Amino acid sequence: MAAWYPMDSCNLYNASKAALRWLVVGMANEVKPFGIKHCLVEPGFFRTDLLKPGANFTQTTTTTRISDYAEINKNADDAFAGFHGTQLGNPVKGAEILYDVITSTGLAAGRDLPGFLPLGSDAGAVITKAAKSTIADIEAWADISSQSDYPEGK
C-alpha cells in the first residue's frame, strides 16, 4: 500500500513500491501468452519486527541524516515506535490467505487469481482513499484538462 500515499521521510521507499507496482501491472499482459499468471499483492502493515525501534529499516545514525530533516525524522521515528506491535495484520493469517489465493483453495476456493490483492483491511482502506481522491481530482478538473485535446476529427 506504500505506493498509494506519501509519508514524510519514507517517500523514496514509497516511490520504489510505486515503481515496482507499475512494473508488475505492465508486465501482466506481456507474460500472459506464456501461461504465466500474476497477482500483485499490496500488503498493509503486518505485526512483524520491520518497524521495531532499532531495526535496520528504522535506524540510521544522526551523522548520516540531513540536519534540516531532524524534526521530520523524529516524527517518523516516533510514529514507527508507536506503531510497532499494534499493526493490524497478522502475518500467519496473511500467509495463509496468500496460499489460498494462489492455490484457489480454502478461503479462495473456486476463485480465479486476482490481478491485484490488497492484503489487510488497512491496505484496502488506504488504497480506496487514494483512488477516490485521484478520481475526484480528475472529475473536478475534467473541463479544463480536456481543453488540451485537438478538436474531434482533426
N, CA, C and O atoms as a GROMACS GRO file, in nm:
protein
  616
    1MET      N    1   0.081  -0.120   0.000
    1MET     CA    2   0.000   0.000   0.000
    1MET      C    3   0.085   0.126   0.000
    1MET      O    4   0.034   0.236  -0.022
    2ALA      N    5   0.214   0.109   0.024
    2ALA     CA    6   0.304   0.225   0.031
    2ALA      C    7   0.310   0.300  -0.102
    2ALA      O    8   0.346   0.418  -0.104
    3ALA      N    9   0.276   0.235  -0.211
    3ALA     CA   10   0.278   0.300  -0.342
    3ALA      C   11   0.165   0.402  -0.357
    3ALA      O   12   0.164   0.479  -0.453
    4TRP      N   13   0.072   0.402  -0.265
    4TRP     CA   14  -0.050   0.481  -0.281
    4TRP      C   15  -0.056   0.609  -0.199
    4TRP      O   16  -0.151   0.685  -0.213
    5TYR      N   17   0.044   0.635  -0.116
    5TYR     CA   18   0.037   0.756  -0.034
    5TYR      C   19   0.176   0.806   0.001
    5TYR      O   20   0.271   0.728   0.009
    6PRO      N   21   0.189   0.938   0.022
    6PRO     CA   22   0.317   0.992   0.066
    6PRO      C   23   0.327   0.983   0.219
    6PRO      O   24   0.226   0.983   0.289
    7MET      N   25   0.450   0.976   0.267
    7MET     CA   26   0.473   0.976   0.412
    7MET      C   27   0.609   1.039   0.435
    7MET      O   28   0.710   0.992   0.384
    8ASP      N   29   0.611   1.146   0.513
    8ASP     CA   30   0.737   1.215   0.540
    8ASP      C   31   0.846   1.116   0.579
    8ASP      O   32   0.823   1.027   0.661
    9SER      N   33   0.959   1.132   0.522
    9SER     CA   34   1.082   1.055   0.541
    9SER      C   35   1.074   0.914   0.484
    9SER      O   36   1.169   0.837   0.500
   10CYS      N   37   0.965   0.880   0.418
   10CYS     CA   38   0.952   0.746   0.359
   10CYS      C   39   0.925   0.751   0.209
   10CYS      O   40   0.895   0.648   0.148
   11ASN      N   41   0.936   0.867   0.150
   11ASN     CA   42   0.894   0.882   0.011
   11ASN      C   43   0.982   0.808  -0.089
   11ASN      O   44   0.932   0.766  -0.194
   12LEU      N   45   1.111   0.791  -0.061
   12LEU     CA   46   1.194   0.710  -0.151
   12LEU      C   47   1.148   0.565  -0.146
   12LEU      O   48   1.140   0.499  -0.250
   13TYR      N   49   1.119   0.516  -0.028
   13TYR     CA   50   1.067   0.380  -0.012
   13TYR      C   51   0.933   0.366  -0.085
   13TYR      O   52   0.912   0.271  -0.160
   14ASN      N   53   0.844   0.462  -0.064
   14ASN     CA   54   0.713   0.457  -0.129
   14ASN      C   55   0.725   0.465  -0.281
   14ASN      O   56   0.651   0.398  -0.354
   15ALA      N   57   0.817   0.548  -0.329
   15ALA     CA   58   0.838   0.559  -0.474
   15ALA      C   59   0.888   0.427  -0.532
   15ALA      O   60   0.850   0.389  -0.643
   16SER      N   61   0.974   0.357  -0.458
   16SER     CA   62   1.022   0.228  -0.508
   16SER      C   63   0.907   0.128  -0.516
   16SER      O   64   0.903   0.045  -0.606
   17LYS      N   65   0.814   0.135  -0.421
   17LYS     CA   66   0.696   0.048  -0.424
   17LYS      C   67   0.607   0.083  -0.542
   17LYS      O   68   0.552  -0.006  -0.608
   18ALA      N   69   0.593   0.212  -0.570
   18ALA     CA   70   0.511   0.254  -0.685
   18ALA      C   71   0.573   0.207  -0.816
   18ALA      O   72   0.501   0.162  -0.906
   19ALA      N   73   0.704   0.217  -0.828
   19ALA     CA   74   0.772   0.171  -0.949
   19ALA      C   75   0.753   0.021  -0.967
   19ALA      O   76   0.724  -0.026  -1.078
   20LEU      N   77   0.770  -0.053  -0.861
   20LEU     CA   78   0.751  -0.198  -0.867
   20LEU      C   79   0.607  -0.233  -0.902
   20LEU      O   80   0.582  -0.325  -0.980
   21ARG      N   81   0.512  -0.158  -0.845
   21ARG     CA   82   0.370  -0.181  -0.874
   21ARG      C   83   0.344  -0.170  -1.024
   21ARG      O   84   0.283  -0.259  -1.083
   22TRP      N   85   0.390  -0.062  -1.084
   22TRP     CA   86   0.363  -0.040  -1.225
   22TRP      C   87   0.442  -0.134  -1.315
   22TRP      O   88   0.397  -0.165  -1.425
   23LEU      N   89   0.558  -0.178  -1.271
   23LEU     CA   90   0.632  -0.279  -1.346
   23LEU      C   91   0.551  -0.408  -1.353
   23LEU      O   92   0.537  -0.467  -1.460
   24VAL      N   93   0.499  -0.451  -1.239
   24VAL     CA   94   0.422  -0.575  -1.233
   24VAL      C   95   0.291  -0.562  -1.312
   24VAL      O   96   0.254  -0.652  -1.387
   25VAL      N   97   0.222  -0.450  -1.295
   25VAL     CA   98   0.098  -0.427  -1.370
   25VAL      C   99   0.126  -0.429  -1.520
   25VAL      O  100   0.051  -0.489  -1.597
   26GLY      N  101   0.233  -0.362  -1.560
   26GLY     CA  102   0.267  -0.355  -1.702
   26GLY      C  103   0.308  -0.489  -1.761
   26GLY      O  104   0.279  -0.517  -1.878
   27MET      N  105   0.374  -0.571  -1.683
   27MET     CA  106   0.421  -0.700  -1.735
   27MET      C  107   0.311  -0.806  -1.740
   27MET      O  108   0.329  -0.909  -1.806
   28ALA      N  109   0.201  -0.783  -1.674
   28ALA     CA  110   0.096  -0.885  -1.668
   28ALA      C  111   0.054  -0.933  -1.807
   28ALA      O  112   0.045  -1.053  -1.831
   29ASN      N  113   0.030  -0.840  -1.898
   29ASN     CA  114  -0.011  -0.880  -2.033
   29ASN      C  115   0.104  -0.935  -2.115
   29ASN      O  116   0.084  -1.015  -2.206
   30GLU      N  117   0.227  -0.893  -2.082
   30GLU     CA  118   0.343  -0.943  -2.155
   30GLU      C  119   0.367  -1.092  -2.129
   30GLU      O  120   0.407  -1.165  -2.219
   31VAL      N  121   0.343  -1.135  -2.007
   31VAL     CA  122   0.371  -1.275  -1.972
   31VAL      C  123   0.249  -1.366  -1.988
   31VAL      O  124   0.262  -1.488  -1.982
   32LYS      N  125   0.134  -1.308  -2.006
   32LYS     CA  126   0.011  -1.387  -2.020
   32LYS      C  127   0.018  -1.489  -2.134
   32LYS      O  128  -0.027  -1.602  -2.115
   33PRO      N  129   0.073  -1.454  -2.253
   33PRO     CA  130   0.080  -1.552  -2.361
   33PRO      C  131   0.163  -1.676  -2.328
   33PRO      O  132   0.150  -1.779  -2.394
   34PHE      N  133   0.247  -1.666  -2.226
   34PHE     CA  134   0.330  -1.779  -2.185
   34PHE      C  135   0.263  -1.864  -2.077
   34PHE      O  136   0.324  -1.955  -2.020
   35GLY      N  137   0.137  -1.833  -2.048
   35GLY     CA  138   0.064  -1.908  -1.946
   35GLY      C  139   0.100  -1.868  -1.804
   35GLY      O  140   0.068  -1.940  -1.709
   36ILE      N  141   0.166  -1.754  -1.789
   36ILE     CA  142   0.206  -1.708  -1.657
   36ILE      C  143   0.098  -1.616  -1.602
   36ILE      O  144   0.062  -1.516  -1.664
   37LYS      N  145   0.048  -1.651  -1.486
   37LYS     CA  146  -0.050  -1.568  -1.418
   37LYS      C  147   0.024  -1.484  -1.315
   37LYS      O  148   0.131  -1.521  -1.267
   38HIS      N  149  -0.034  -1.372  -1.282
   38HIS     CA  150   0.029  -1.288  -1.180
   38HIS      C  151  -0.077  -1.236  -1.086
   38HIS      O  152  -0.195  -1.225  -1.121
   39CYS      N  153  -0.034  -1.203  -0.966
   39CYS     CA  154  -0.119  -1.138  -0.868
   39CYS      C  155  -0.032  -1.038  -0.794
   39CYS      O  156   0.062  -1.076  -0.723
   40LEU      N  157  -0.061  -0.912  -0.809
   40LEU     CA  158   0.011  -0.808  -0.737
   40LEU      C  159  -0.049  -0.797  -0.597
   40LEU      O  160  -0.164  -0.755  -0.581
   41VAL      N  161   0.029  -0.834  -0.498
   41VAL     CA  162  -0.015  -0.826  -0.358
   41VAL      C  163   0.042  -0.699  -0.299
   41VAL      O  164   0.163  -0.678  -0.301
   42GLU      N  165  -0.045  -0.615  -0.245
   42GLU     CA  166  -0.001  -0.494  -0.178
   42GLU      C  167  -0.047  -0.502  -0.033
   42GLU      O  168  -0.161  -0.471  -0.001
   43PRO      N  169   0.045  -0.546   0.054
   43PRO     CA  170   0.008  -0.567   0.193
   43PRO      C  171   0.000  -0.438   0.273
   43PRO      O  172   0.068  -0.339   0.244
   44GLY      N  173  -0.086  -0.441   0.373
   44GLY     CA  174  -0.089  -0.334   0.472
   44GLY      C  175   0.022  -0.358   0.572
   44GLY      O  176   0.119  -0.428   0.544
   45PHE      N  177   0.007  -0.300   0.689
   45PHE     CA  178   0.107  -0.318   0.794
   45PHE      C  179   0.079  -0.448   0.868
   45PHE      O  180  -0.031  -0.472   0.916
   46PHE      N  181   0.182  -0.532   0.874
   46PHE     CA  182   0.172  -0.659   0.946
   46PHE      C  183   0.259  -0.653   1.071
   46PHE      O  184   0.363  -0.587   1.072
   47ARG      N  185   0.217  -0.721   1.173
   47ARG     CA  186   0.285  -0.718   1.302
   47ARG      C  187   0.411  -0.803   1.297
   47ARG      O  188   0.413  -0.919   1.340
   48THR      N  189   0.516  -0.742   1.245
   48THR     CA  190   0.648  -0.804   1.237
   48THR      C  191   0.747  -0.708   1.303
   48THR      O  192   0.707  -0.606   1.359
   49ASP      N  193   0.874  -0.740   1.297
   49ASP     CA  194   0.976  -0.654   1.356
   49ASP      C  195   1.026  -0.545   1.261
   49ASP      O  196   1.123  -0.476   1.292
   50LEU      N  197   0.963  -0.529   1.146
   50LEU     CA  198   1.008  -0.430   1.048
   50LEU      C  199   1.016  -0.290   1.110
   50LEU      O  200   1.111  -0.217   1.083
   51LEU      N  201   0.918  -0.252   1.190
   51LEU     CA  202   0.915  -0.118   1.248
   51LEU      C  203   0.971  -0.112   1.389
   51LEU      O  204   0.962  -0.009   1.456
   52LYS      N  205   1.028  -0.220   1.434
   52LYS     CA  206   1.083  -0.226   1.570
   52LYS      C  207   1.190  -0.118   1.587
   52LYS      O  208   1.281  -0.107   1.505
   53PRO      N  209   1.180  -0.038   1.694
   53PRO     CA  210   1.284   0.062   1.717
   53PRO      C  211   1.422  -0.005   1.721
   53PRO      O  212   1.442  -0.106   1.789
   54GLY      N  213   1.514   0.054   1.647
   54GLY     CA  214   1.648  -0.002   1.639
   54GLY      C  215   1.668  -0.099   1.525
   54GLY      O  216   1.780  -0.139   1.496
   55ALA      N  217   1.560  -0.138   1.459
   55ALA     CA  218   1.572  -0.229   1.344
   55ALA      C  219   1.641  -0.154   1.230
   55ALA      O  220   1.639  -0.031   1.225
   56ASN      N  221   1.700  -0.228   1.140
   56ASN     CA  222   1.774  -0.169   1.029
   56ASN      C  223   1.688  -0.072   0.948
   56ASN      O  224   1.738   0.032   0.904
   57PHE      N  225   1.561  -0.105   0.928
   57PHE     CA  226   1.474  -0.021   0.846
   57PHE      C  227   1.453   0.116   0.909
   57PHE      O  228   1.447   0.216   0.838
   58THR      N  229   1.443   0.121   1.039
   58THR     CA  230   1.410   0.246   1.106
   58THR      C  231   1.529   0.315   1.170
   58THR      O  232   1.515   0.427   1.219
   59GLN      N  233   1.643   0.252   1.170
   59GLN     CA  234   1.757   0.306   1.244
   59GLN      C  235   1.866   0.357   1.152
   59GLN      O  236   1.923   0.281   1.074
   60THR      N  237   1.894   0.483   1.161
   60THR     CA  238   2.013   0.541   1.099
   60THR      C  239   2.077   0.630   1.204
   60THR      O  240   2.010   0.675   1.297
   61THR      N  241   2.203   0.656   1.190
   61THR     CA  242   2.271   0.740   1.287
   61THR      C  243   2.246   0.887   1.254
   61THR      O  244   2.217   0.922   1.140
   62THR      N  245   2.258   0.970   1.354
   62THR     CA  246   2.237   1.114   1.332
   62THR      C  247   2.340   1.171   1.236
   62THR      O  248   2.315   1.273   1.173
   63THR      N  249   2.456   1.107   1.225
   63THR     CA  250   2.559   1.157   1.134
   63THR      C  251   2.526   1.129   0.987
   63THR      O  252   2.581   1.193   0.898
   64THR      N  253   2.437   1.034   0.962
   64THR     CA  254   2.400   1.003   0.823
   64THR      C  255   2.271   1.072   0.782
   64THR      O  256   2.227   1.058   0.668
   65ARG      N  257   2.210   1.144   0.872
   65ARG     CA  258   2.086   1.213   0.842
   65ARG      C  259   2.112   1.361   0.811
   65ARG      O  260   2.206   1.420   0.863
   66ILE      N  261   2.030   1.417   0.729
   66ILE     CA  262   2.040   1.560   0.695
   66ILE      C  263   1.981   1.639   0.810
   66ILE      O  264   1.866   1.617   0.849
   67SER      N  265   2.058   1.730   0.864
   67SER     CA  266   2.014   1.802   0.984
   67SER      C  267   1.885   1.881   0.962
   67SER      O  268   1.806   1.896   1.055
   68ASP      N  269   1.863   1.931   0.842
   68ASP     CA  270   1.740   2.005   0.814
   68ASP      C  271   1.615   1.917   0.827
   68ASP      O  272   1.504   1.968   0.840
   69TYR      N  273   1.635   1.788   0.824
   69TYR     CA  274   1.524   1.693   0.835
   69TYR      C  275   1.505   1.641   0.978
   69TYR      O  276   1.427   1.548   1.000
   70ALA      N  277   1.572   1.699   1.072
   70ALA     CA  278   1.570   1.647   1.210
   70ALA      C  279   1.428   1.631   1.264
   70ALA      O  280   1.394   1.527   1.320
   71GLU      N  281   1.346   1.732   1.247
   71GLU     CA  282   1.209   1.724   1.300
   71GLU      C  283   1.126   1.619   1.226
   71GLU      O  284   1.052   1.543   1.288
   72ILE      N  285   1.138   1.616   1.095
   72ILE     CA  286   1.065   1.516   1.015
   72ILE      C  287   1.110   1.375   1.055
   72ILE      O  288   1.027   1.286   1.072
   73ASN      N  289   1.241   1.356   1.070
   73ASN     CA  290   1.293   1.224   1.110
   73ASN      C  291   1.245   1.185   1.248
   73ASN      O  292   1.208   1.070   1.271
   74LYS      N  293   1.245   1.280   1.341
   74LYS     CA  294   1.198   1.249   1.477
   74LYS      C  295   1.052   1.210   1.474
   74LYS      O  296   1.012   1.114   1.540
   75ASN      N  297   0.970   1.283   1.398
   75ASN     CA  298   0.828   1.248   1.389
   75ASN      C  299   0.808   1.108   1.331
   75ASN      O  300   0.724   1.032   1.380
   76ALA      N  301   0.884   1.076   1.228
   76ALA     CA  302   0.873   0.942   1.168
   76ALA      C  303   0.921   0.835   1.266
   76ALA      O  304   0.856   0.732   1.282
   77ASP      N  305   1.033   0.859   1.332
   77ASP     CA  306   1.084   0.763   1.430
   77ASP      C  307   0.981   0.738   1.540
   77ASP      O  308   0.956   0.624   1.579
   78ASP      N  309   0.922   0.847   1.590
   78ASP     CA  310   0.822   0.835   1.696
   78ASP      C  311   0.698   0.760   1.647
   78ASP      O  312   0.640   0.678   1.719
   79ALA      N  313   0.658   0.788   1.524
   79ALA     CA  314   0.540   0.720   1.468
   79ALA      C  315   0.567   0.570   1.454
   79ALA      O  316   0.483   0.489   1.491
   80PHE      N  317   0.682   0.534   1.400
   80PHE     CA  318   0.716   0.392   1.386
   80PHE      C  319   0.723   0.323   1.522
   80PHE      O  320   0.673   0.212   1.539
   81ALA      N  321   0.786   0.389   1.619
   81ALA     CA  322   0.798   0.330   1.753
   81ALA      C  323   0.659   0.309   1.814
   81ALA      O  324   0.634   0.206   1.878
   82GLY      N  325   0.570   0.405   1.795
   82GLY     CA  326   0.435   0.393   1.849
   82GLY      C  327   0.351   0.291   1.776
   82GLY      O  328   0.261   0.230   1.834
   83PHE      N  329   0.382   0.273   1.650
   83PHE     CA  330   0.304   0.182   1.566
   83PHE      C  331   0.348   0.037   1.582
   83PHE      O  332   0.269  -0.056   1.565
   84HIS      N  333   0.476   0.019   1.616
   84HIS     CA  334   0.530  -0.116   1.630
   84HIS      C  335   0.453  -0.195   1.736
   84HIS      O  336   0.433  -0.148   1.848
   85GLY      N  337   0.411  -0.313   1.700
   85GLY     CA  338   0.339  -0.400   1.792
   85GLY      C  339   0.188  -0.380   1.793
   85GLY      O  340   0.116  -0.452   1.860
   86THR      N  341   0.142  -0.281   1.717
   86THR     CA  342  -0.003  -0.256   1.710
   86THR      C  343  -0.057  -0.270   1.567
   86THR      O  344  -0.175  -0.243   1.542
   87GLN      N  345   0.029  -0.312   1.473
   87GLN     CA  346  -0.015  -0.327   1.335
   87GLN      C  347  -0.134  -0.423   1.330
   87GLN      O  348  -0.140  -0.520   1.406
   88LEU      N  349  -0.227  -0.395   1.241
   88LEU     CA  350  -0.348  -0.478   1.229
   88LEU      C  351  -0.321  -0.617   1.172
   88LEU      O  352  -0.386  -0.714   1.210
   89GLY      N  353  -0.226  -0.627   1.081
   89GLY     CA  354  -0.205  -0.751   1.007
   89GLY      C  355  -0.138  -0.861   1.088
   89GLY      O  356  -0.036  -0.840   1.153
   90ASN      N  357  -0.198  -0.979   1.080
   90ASN     CA  358  -0.143  -1.099   1.142
   90ASN      C  359  -0.064  -1.171   1.033
   90ASN      O  360  -0.124  -1.219   0.936
   91PRO      N  361   0.068  -1.181   1.044
   91PRO     CA  362   0.148  -1.240   0.936
   91PRO      C  363   0.114  -1.386   0.906
   91PRO      O  364   0.125  -1.428   0.791
   92VAL      N  365   0.074  -1.462   1.006
   92VAL     CA  366   0.037  -1.603   0.982
   92VAL      C  367  -0.091  -1.608   0.899
   92VAL      O  368  -0.099  -1.682   0.800
   93LYS      N  369  -0.191  -1.531   0.938
   93LYS     CA  370  -0.315  -1.528   0.860
   93LYS      C  371  -0.290  -1.474   0.719
   93LYS      O  372  -0.347  -1.524   0.622
   94GLY      N  373  -0.204  -1.373   0.708
   94GLY     CA  374  -0.171  -1.318   0.577
   94GLY      C  375  -0.110  -1.424   0.486
   94GLY      O  376  -0.147  -1.434   0.369
   95ALA      N  377  -0.016  -1.503   0.540
   95ALA     CA  378   0.047  -1.609   0.461
   95ALA      C  379  -0.054  -1.716   0.422
   95ALA      O  380  -0.051  -1.767   0.310
   96GLU      N  381  -0.145  -1.750   0.513
   96GLU     CA  382  -0.248  -1.850   0.482
   96GLU      C  383  -0.340  -1.800   0.372
   96GLU      O  384  -0.377  -1.876   0.282
   97ILE      N  385  -0.376  -1.673   0.377
   97ILE     CA  386  -0.462  -1.616   0.273
   97ILE      C  387  -0.390  -1.617   0.139
   97ILE      O  388  -0.449  -1.652   0.037
   98LEU      N  389  -0.263  -1.580   0.138
   98LEU     CA  390  -0.186  -1.583   0.013
   98LEU      C  391  -0.183  -1.723  -0.045
   98LEU      O  392  -0.201  -1.741  -0.165
   99TYR      N  393  -0.160  -1.822   0.039
   99TYR     CA  394  -0.159  -1.961  -0.008
   99TYR      C  395  -0.294  -1.997  -0.070
   99TYR      O  396  -0.300  -2.053  -0.180
  100ASP      N  397  -0.402  -1.964   0.000
  100ASP     CA  398  -0.536  -1.994  -0.052
  100ASP      C  399  -0.563  -1.924  -0.184
  100ASP      O  400  -0.619  -1.985  -0.275
  101VAL      N  401  -0.524  -1.798  -0.195
  101VAL     CA  402  -0.548  -1.722  -0.319
  101VAL      C  403  -0.467  -1.781  -0.434
  101VAL      O  404  -0.520  -1.800  -0.544
  102ILE      N  405  -0.340  -1.810  -0.409
  102ILE     CA  406  -0.253  -1.862  -0.515
  102ILE      C  407  -0.296  -2.002  -0.560
  102ILE      O  408  -0.286  -2.034  -0.678
  103THR      N  409  -0.343  -2.083  -0.466
  103THR     CA  410  -0.382  -2.221  -0.500
  103THR      C  411  -0.530  -2.238  -0.527
  103THR      O  412  -0.576  -2.347  -0.559
  104SER      N  413  -0.606  -2.129  -0.514
  104SER     CA  414  -0.752  -2.132  -0.533
  104SER      C  415  -0.816  -2.237  -0.442
  104SER      O  416  -0.903  -2.314  -0.485
  105THR      N  417  -0.772  -2.238  -0.316
  105THR     CA  418  -0.825  -2.331  -0.216
  105THR      C  419  -0.870  -2.253  -0.093
  105THR      O  420  -0.857  -2.130  -0.088
  106GLY      N  421  -0.922  -2.324   0.006
  106GLY     CA  422  -0.959  -2.261   0.133
  106GLY      C  423  -1.052  -2.144   0.114
  106GLY      O  424  -1.157  -2.157   0.050
  107LEU      N  425  -1.015  -2.028   0.168
  107LEU     CA  426  -1.098  -1.908   0.157
  107LEU      C  427  -1.123  -1.867   0.012
  107LEU      O  428  -1.224  -1.804  -0.019
  108ALA      N  429  -1.031  -1.901  -0.075
  108ALA     CA  430  -1.041  -1.860  -0.216
  108ALA      C  431  -1.079  -1.975  -0.309
  108ALA      O  432  -1.057  -1.968  -0.430
  109ALA      N  433  -1.135  -2.081  -0.253
  109ALA     CA  434  -1.171  -2.198  -0.333
  109ALA      C  435  -1.261  -2.160  -0.449
  109ALA      O  436  -1.362  -2.092  -0.432
  110GLY      N  437  -1.223  -2.206  -0.568
  110GLY     CA  438  -1.303  -2.184  -0.688
  110GLY      C  439  -1.291  -2.045  -0.748
  110GLY      O  440  -1.359  -2.016  -0.846
  111ARG      N  441  -1.209  -1.961  -0.692
  111ARG     CA  442  -1.195  -1.824  -0.744
  111ARG      C  443  -1.069  -1.813  -0.828
  111ARG      O  444  -0.966  -1.874  -0.798
  112ASP      N  445  -1.078  -1.734  -0.935
  112ASP     CA  446  -0.961  -1.709  -1.020
  112ASP      C  447  -0.862  -1.619  -0.947
  112ASP      O  448  -0.900  -1.540  -0.861
  113LEU      N  449  -0.735  -1.632  -0.982
  113LEU     CA  450  -0.632  -1.549  -0.925
  113LEU      C  451  -0.658  -1.404  -0.962
  113LEU      O  452  -0.670  -1.372  -1.081
  114PRO      N  453  -0.667  -1.315  -0.864
  114PRO     CA  454  -0.690  -1.174  -0.899
  114PRO      C  455  -0.563  -1.110  -0.952
  114PRO      O  456  -0.453  -1.154  -0.919
  115GLY      N  457  -0.576  -1.009  -1.032
  115GLY     CA  458  -0.459  -0.936  -1.079
  115GLY      C  459  -0.401  -0.848  -0.970
  115GLY      O  460  -0.285  -0.808  -0.976
  116PHE      N  461  -0.483  -0.816  -0.871
  116PHE     CA  462  -0.444  -0.724  -0.765
  116PHE      C  463  -0.513  -0.766  -0.636
  116PHE      O  464  -0.633  -0.792  -0.634
  117LEU      N  465  -0.436  -0.772  -0.528
  117LEU     CA  466  -0.492  -0.810  -0.398
  117LEU      C  467  -0.434  -0.722  -0.288
  117LEU      O  468  -0.320  -0.742  -0.246
  118PRO      N  469  -0.513  -0.623  -0.240
  118PRO     CA  470  -0.468  -0.552  -0.121
  118PRO      C  471  -0.487  -0.645  -0.003
  118PRO      O  472  -0.597  -0.696   0.019
  119LEU      N  473  -0.381  -0.669   0.074
  119LEU     CA  474  -0.387  -0.767   0.182
  119LEU      C  475  -0.392  -0.695   0.316
  119LEU      O  476  -0.294  -0.635   0.360
  120GLY      N  477  -0.506  -0.702   0.380
  120GLY     CA  478  -0.528  -0.636   0.507
  120GLY      C  479  -0.630  -0.525   0.492
  120GLY      O  480  -0.638  -0.459   0.388
  121SER      N  481  -0.708  -0.506   0.597
  121SER     CA  482  -0.812  -0.403   0.590
  121SER      C  483  -0.752  -0.264   0.576
  121SER      O  484  -0.810  -0.178   0.511
  122ASP      N  485  -0.635  -0.240   0.637
  122ASP     CA  486  -0.572  -0.110   0.624
  122ASP      C  487  -0.528  -0.084   0.480
  122ASP      O  488  -0.539   0.028   0.431
  123ALA      N  489  -0.478  -0.186   0.413
  123ALA     CA  490  -0.438  -0.170   0.272
  123ALA      C  491  -0.559  -0.135   0.187
  123ALA      O  492  -0.553  -0.044   0.104
  124GLY      N  493  -0.668  -0.207   0.207
  124GLY     CA  494  -0.789  -0.176   0.131
  124GLY      C  495  -0.838  -0.035   0.155
  124GLY      O  496  -0.877   0.034   0.060
  125ALA      N  497  -0.835   0.010   0.279
  125ALA     CA  498  -0.882   0.145   0.313
  125ALA      C  499  -0.792   0.253   0.254
  125ALA      O  500  -0.841   0.350   0.196
  126VAL      N  501  -0.661   0.237   0.267
  126VAL     CA  502  -0.566   0.337   0.217
  126VAL      C  503  -0.573   0.345   0.065
  126VAL      O  504  -0.575   0.455   0.009
  127ILE      N  505  -0.576   0.231  -0.002
  127ILE     CA  506  -0.579   0.229  -0.148
  127ILE      C  507  -0.711   0.286  -0.200
  127ILE      O  508  -0.712   0.361  -0.297
  128THR      N  509  -0.821   0.251  -0.136
  128THR     CA  510  -0.952   0.306  -0.176
  128THR      C  511  -0.954   0.457  -0.160
  128THR      O  512  -1.002   0.528  -0.249
  129LYS      N  513  -0.903   0.507  -0.048
  129LYS     CA  514  -0.900   0.652  -0.025
  129LYS      C  515  -0.817   0.723  -0.132
  129LYS      O  516  -0.859   0.826  -0.185
  130ALA      N  517  -0.700   0.668  -0.164
  130ALA     CA  518  -0.614   0.729  -0.266
  130ALA      C  519  -0.680   0.727  -0.403
  130ALA      O  520  -0.674   0.826  -0.476
  131ALA      N  521  -0.742   0.615  -0.438
  131ALA     CA  522  -0.807   0.604  -0.568
  131ALA      C  523  -0.925   0.702  -0.578
  131ALA      O  524  -0.943   0.767  -0.681
  132LYS      N  525  -1.004   0.712  -0.473
  132LYS     CA  526  -1.118   0.805  -0.474
  132LYS      C  527  -1.071   0.950  -0.484
  132LYS      O  528  -1.133   1.031  -0.553
  133SER      N  529  -0.962   0.983  -0.416
  133SER     CA  530  -0.908   1.119  -0.422
  133SER      C  531  -0.861   1.151  -0.564
  133SER      O  532  -0.884   1.261  -0.613
  134THR      N  533  -0.796   1.056  -0.629
  134THR     CA  534  -0.750   1.075  -0.766
  134THR      C  535  -0.868   1.094  -0.860
  134THR      O  536  -0.866   1.183  -0.945
  135ILE      N  537  -0.969   1.011  -0.846
  135ILE     CA  538  -1.089   1.022  -0.931
  135ILE      C  539  -1.157   1.157  -0.909
  135ILE      O  540  -1.202   1.220  -1.004
  136ALA      N  541  -1.164   1.203  -0.784
  136ALA     CA  542  -1.226   1.333  -0.755
  136ALA      C  543  -1.150   1.446  -0.824
  136ALA      O  544  -1.211   1.538  -0.879
  137ASP      N  545  -1.016   1.441  -0.821
  137ASP     CA  546  -0.937   1.543  -0.891
  137ASP      C  547  -0.960   1.539  -1.042
  137ASP      O  548  -0.974   1.643  -1.106
  138ILE      N  549  -0.964   1.420  -1.097
  138ILE     CA  550  -0.988   1.406  -1.241
  138ILE      C  551  -1.122   1.468  -1.278
  138ILE      O  552  -1.132   1.545  -1.374
  139GLU      N  553  -1.225   1.433  -1.202
  139GLU     CA  554  -1.359   1.485  -1.231
  139GLU      C  555  -1.368   1.636  -1.210
  139GLU      O  556  -1.433   1.705  -1.289
  140ALA      N  557  -1.304   1.687  -1.105
  140ALA     CA  558  -1.310   1.830  -1.076
  140ALA      C  559  -1.242   1.915  -1.183
  140ALA      O  560  -1.281   2.030  -1.206
  141TRP      N  561  -1.141   1.860  -1.248
  141TRP     CA  562  -1.063   1.935  -1.347
  141TRP      C  563  -1.085   1.889  -1.491
  141TRP      O  564  -1.014   1.935  -1.580
  142ALA      N  565  -1.179   1.800  -1.514
  142ALA     CA  566  -1.201   1.746  -1.649
  142ALA      C  567  -1.233   1.854  -1.751
  142ALA      O  568  -1.187   1.847  -1.865
  143ASP      N  569  -1.311   1.954  -1.713
  143ASP     CA  570  -1.349   2.059  -1.807
  143ASP      C  571  -1.228   2.141  -1.851
  143ASP      O  572  -1.227   2.194  -1.962
  144ILE      N  573  -1.128   2.152  -1.767
  144ILE     CA  574  -1.008   2.228  -1.803
  144ILE      C  575  -0.903   2.138  -1.868
  144ILE      O  576  -0.846   2.173  -1.971
  145SER      N  577  -0.878   2.022  -1.809
  145SER     CA  578  -0.773   1.935  -1.864
  145SER      C  579  -0.807   1.887  -2.004
  145SER      O  580  -0.717   1.863  -2.085
  146SER      N  581  -0.935   1.872  -2.034
  146SER     CA  582  -0.975   1.824  -2.168
  146SER      C  583  -0.956   1.932  -2.275
  146SER      O  584  -0.964   1.902  -2.394
  147GLN      N  585  -0.931   2.054  -2.236
  147GLN     CA  586  -0.910   2.161  -2.332
  147GLN      C  587  -0.779   2.144  -2.410
  147GLN      O  588  -0.757   2.213  -2.510
  148SER      N  589  -0.694   2.054  -2.365
  148SER     CA  590  -0.566   2.032  -2.435
  148SER      C  591  -0.581   1.942  -2.557
  148SER      O  592  -0.485   1.924  -2.632
  149ASP      N  593  -0.699   1.884  -2.577
  149ASP     CA  594  -0.721   1.794  -2.690
  149ASP      C  595  -0.736   1.871  -2.821
  149ASP      O  596  -0.782   1.985  -2.823
  150TYR      N  597  -0.696   1.806  -2.930
  150TYR     CA  598  -0.730   1.859  -3.062
  150TYR      C  599  -0.881   1.847  -3.078
  150TYR      O  600  -0.942   1.758  -3.018
  151PRO      N  601  -0.941   1.934  -3.157
  151PRO     CA  602  -1.084   1.917  -3.183
  151PRO      C  603  -1.108   1.779  -3.245
  151PRO      O  604  -1.027   1.731  -3.324
  152GLU      N  605  -1.219   1.717  -3.210
  152GLU     CA  606  -1.251   1.582  -3.260
  152GLU      C  607  -1.250   1.579  -3.411
  152GLU      O  608  -1.307   1.666  -3.476
  153GLY      N  609  -1.184   1.477  -3.466
  153GLY     CA  610  -1.177   1.458  -3.610
  153GLY      C  611  -1.068   1.537  -3.678
  153GLY      O  612  -1.059   1.535  -3.801
  154LYS      N  613  -0.985   1.606  -3.606
  154LYS     CA  614  -0.879   1.688  -3.670
  154LYS      C  615  -0.743   1.644  -3.623
  154LYS      O  616  -0.643   1.701  -3.665
   0.00000   0.00000   0.00000
